[in-house]
Amino acid sequence: MVGVTDTRDALQMALDAGLDLVEVSPEADPPVCRILDFGKYRYEQSKKEKSNRAKSKTVEMKEIRLGRSMKIDPHDVGIRLAQARKFLMDGHKVQIVQNFRGREMLHKERGNQRMKEVVTNLADISKVEMAPRMAGRRMTLILSPDKSKIDRIKAAQAKAAPVVSPPLAAPLPETDQPPAED
């Protein structure tokens, strides 16, 4: 910290130190400058930018298959929807796929009904990016996370999370005897 100095004097101090005079804040009155190694400074700035880019979450497309055919148990559909919910809460897009085999192609309306059920089940955290569409024997639907809804749900979960306090007494030693009956 030298304080307010003439530009020529600041340049001379930088030359004497073998470093550069770098203007850090040109908008300030008077402008703020530093004496430092400019090459090293640029290198550190680029490393910070790279780490910031690496920290930003990349959105992936996750695929959830609702079985190899329409003959899938409702419980199994529920499990797959729970997995889709987890992916959406993590900020990933989800592609729901329903395959049709053999004569199931005559009943595409059942596939449409199932896709509508999926949309209604996940409507609280997602929005439809691509409506259900047939491609050969495969019906696909793409859901993307709705950031505002997810943030509200996470905030509500954080408020509802109970505070766990450490136990007040030491735990009882375990024995091989059954508990006494009253």
ABEGO torsion letter per residue (X at the ends): XAEBBBAAAAAAAAAAAGBBBBBABAABOBBBBBBBBAAAAAAAAAAAAAAAAAABBBBBBBBBBBEABABBBAAAAAAAAAAAAAAAAAGBBBBBBBBBBEAAAABAAAAAAAAAAAAAAAAAABBBABBBBBBEABBBBBBBBBAAAAAAAAAAAAAABBBBBBBABBBBBBBABBBBBX
